[in-house]
Amino acid sequence: MNIIEIVKPYRASINDEILYKCNGSVRIWSEPKPSFDGAIVVDEITTPINVTVLEVQKNTDDSLILRAKIHYGEGHEGWVPCLALTDS
């Protein structure tokens, strides 16, 4: 079981380098779990963007952040792999 932690909101970004590594788009997921457990893709980001991180999902030993819940655009929210984000 992974741990969801609400964090003090902070700025991050999805930049050109990350988009390149992700074949041009970063998928935004409905929930912090895999698709076979019911999460669906709710959006895709295809251009560099600044986001605000609201929550993080850590592994069970609390040492590795797996996913982050982000707020972006005008009222959009969802979960992305932490590797899709960089410091703003």
Backbone torsions as a table, in degrees:
resi	resn	phi	psi	omega
1	MET	NA	131.8	178.4
2	ASN	-92.3	158.9	-175.5
3	ILE	-105.6	129.2	174.5
4	ILE	-99.1	129.1	-177.9
5	GLU	-127.5	127.0	173.4
6	ILE	-77.2	131.5	-177.9
7	VAL	-116.8	161.9	171.2
8	LYS	-64.8	122.4	-175.7
9	PRO	-52.4	136.2	177.0
10	TYR	-140.5	158.0	-177.0
11	ARG	-85.5	142.8	173.7
12	ALA	-147.3	179.8	179.1
13	SER	-148.8	159.5	168.8
14	ILE	-111.5	112.5	-172.9
15	ASN	-106.0	179.5	-178.8
16	ASP	-58.4	-40.3	-178.4
17	GLU	-63.4	-43.9	178.1
18	ILE	-64.9	-43.6	178.6
19	LEU	-60.2	-40.2	177.6
20	TYR	-61.2	-46.5	180.0
21	LYS	-64.8	-25.7	-178.6
22	CYS	-100.4	24.6	179.4
23	ASN	57.2	34.4	171.4
24	GLY	94.9	-6.4	178.4
25	SER	-153.3	148.7	175.0
26	VAL	-113.9	124.2	-179.8
27	ARG	-81.2	138.7	175.9
28	ILE	-103.9	125.6	-174.5
29	TRP	-104.5	151.3	-178.5
30	SER	-70.6	-30.3	-174.3
31	GLU	-143.7	161.1	-179.7
32	PRO	-85.2	57.1	178.6
33	LYS	-151.2	166.1	-178.5
34	PRO	-71.5	163.2	-178.7
35	SER	-62.4	-34.1	180.0
36	PHE	-69.9	-10.7	174.3
37	ASP	-101.9	7.1	173.4
38	GLY	112.6	-6.1	178.1
39	ALA	-72.0	145.8	177.7
40	ILE	-126.2	155.2	175.9
41	VAL	-77.8	122.8	-178.7
42	VAL	-104.7	-13.9	-179.1
43	ASP	-168.5	166.7	172.5
44	GLU	-136.1	137.1	176.7
45	ILE	-102.9	125.7	-176.3
46	THR	-120.3	-2.3	177.2
47	THR	-130.6	153.8	178.8
48	PRO	-55.6	141.7	-176.4
49	ILE	-153.9	147.0	171.7
50	ASN	-91.3	141.0	-178.4
51	VAL	-133.6	168.5	173.4
52	THR	-118.2	127.1	177.9
53	VAL	-86.8	127.7	-177.1
54	LEU	-108.4	-35.3	-178.3
55	GLU	-144.3	159.1	174.3
56	VAL	-133.3	151.7	174.2
57	GLN	-110.6	124.2	-179.6
58	LYS	-111.4	158.3	175.2
59	ASN	-72.3	175.1	-171.1
60	THR	-63.5	-28.3	179.5
61	ASP	-91.6	10.9	171.2
62	ASP	63.9	24.7	-176.3
63	SER	-111.5	-18.1	-174.6
64	LEU	-128.8	125.9	175.9
65	ILE	-83.3	124.8	-177.7
66	LEU	-95.3	-48.2	-176.9
67	ARG	-138.1	159.7	177.8
68	ALA	-132.9	139.3	173.1
69	LYS	-89.1	125.3	-176.7
70	ILE	-117.8	154.5	170.9
71	HIS	-115.1	131.4	-177.8
72	TYR	-151.0	163.7	179.3
73	GLY	58.2	-146.2	-178.8
74	GLU	-102.1	83.5	175.4
75	GLY	85.5	12.8	179.4
76	HIS	-88.9	141.2	176.9
77	GLU	-141.3	154.5	176.1
78	GLY	175.1	-179.4	-176.1
79	TRP	-107.8	139.1	176.7
80	VAL	-132.2	154.8	172.1
81	PRO	-62.4	143.3	-177.3
82	CYS	-62.9	-26.0	179.3
83	LEU	-69.5	-10.9	178.0
84	ALA	-85.5	-1.5	-177.2
85	LEU	-116.2	149.4	173.5
86	THR	-133.5	158.1	177.9
87	ASP	-59.8	141.8	-177.1
88	SER	-80.3	NA	NA
